[in-house]
Amino acid sequence: MKQHVEINDLDHLTIGGIDVTYLAEKYGTPLFVYDVEQIRANAKAFVNGFKELNIPAQVAYASKAFSSIAMLQVAKQEGLSLDVVSQGELYTAIQADFPMDKVHMHGNNKSVAELEMAIEHNIGCIVIDNFHEIQLLEELLQKHDRSIHALLRVTPGIEAHTHDYILTGNEDSKFGFDLANGQAEEAFKQIKRNSRIQLKGLHCHIGSQIFETDGFVMAIRRLFETLANWHERYGYQADVLNLGGGFGIRYTKEDEPLALESYVEVLVKEITEQAHYYKLNSPEIWIEPGRAIVGNTAITLYTVGSKKEIPNVRNYIAIDGGMTDNIRPALYQAKYDAILANKAAREKTYQTAVAGKCCESGDMLLWDLLLPEVEPGDILAVFSTGAYGYSMSSHYNRFPKAAVVFVENGHDKLVMRRESYQDLIRNDLSYE
């Protein structure tokens, strides 16, 4: 799905019907601007996809993509469940009054404090990731005289066509129990011996930014082979099958993502067929889209500063942000598209690289971007920055974190304040 961006009569970019140069002037830059209407549309594509097929399901927003009280309030309004991976994300959910029975906790190294917080608030599900966690969970449930629902995270050995750094479903992964070497079955038997852990089913996640469905189909078949085996040997029937997330979005014209509903149709079809083939109950389907919910809903606005032109080599323009608000290009060579928001319809004749202002040669946001003639003070708008921009931002070089604005129905609302310099030193202690 495309962002709701247009060009107005002033030759300015708009998002959600609001001139972004107005937003840049009002709130300053760097600035994340989210189109809430687009967030809702993406959420509905998944939720309604299951409803129209009359399939029981939970669509859990993977809050690691972007977590804030306002964001989780929108997720709650759209009937989403929630995937959290830390006390901080769970605390944010509590502050957003998110229903705890729809919260699922992930993590490959959950601490005692994290598990106790999850147990205390009676969250809907814990996704068990390793043998150490099984032991911790057993001890804590006994200590607090509680029980909890759980999924077993497994690695089905399926590789998605994505960047090596974000592959999680192959056998060589820090996440989950491997199906091929018997780890998953041993974990299954340990969990089934404990009456306080109610094992609802299996979870897998095969990767991120996936533009095809073959990997999901292969993973489903591998999971059903396992479930059929466990049914025959132990009489086990899974109530839930969680296929994770990873549904791709468009960052540049090179990307060709599927319609979000298409993923739902394929998952439902394959799970239904496999359940029928093995004569098993058809489990409730859970998925965990994060990027697919928010990725294409936001733009980041920057103010252009200096220029550097190296004859016969390259042109550079520098912006007032960079790897502190978008680490992805430096981390795994992620690509984006951008335009000058205040010259949105002008002919693009100037080829340039876009440099961040951090003291790192690797702080480059875009390469070989075509723009109109660029001047200091121009506003650069970078598209599809809604996922893993703010959430992975840092204080490198002691830059304050950017502000976040939501726009909807022609109105703009500040939902995360720009940090002040006082915020930067709030935890500093004097040595004198």
Helices and strands as residue ranges (DSSP letters): E 5-7, E 13-15, E 18-19, H 20-27, E 31-35, H 36-52, E 57-62, G 63-65, H 69-77, E 81-84, H 87-95, G 100-102, E 103-105, H 112-120, E 125-128, H 131-144, E 148-155, G 164-166, E 177-178, H 183-192, E 197-203, H 214-234, E 240-242, H 260-278, E 284-287, H 291-294, G 295-297, E 298-310, E 314-319, H 328-332, E 338-340, G 341-343, E 350-355, E 364-371, E 379-383, G 390-392, G 396-398, E 403-408, E 411-416, H 421-424
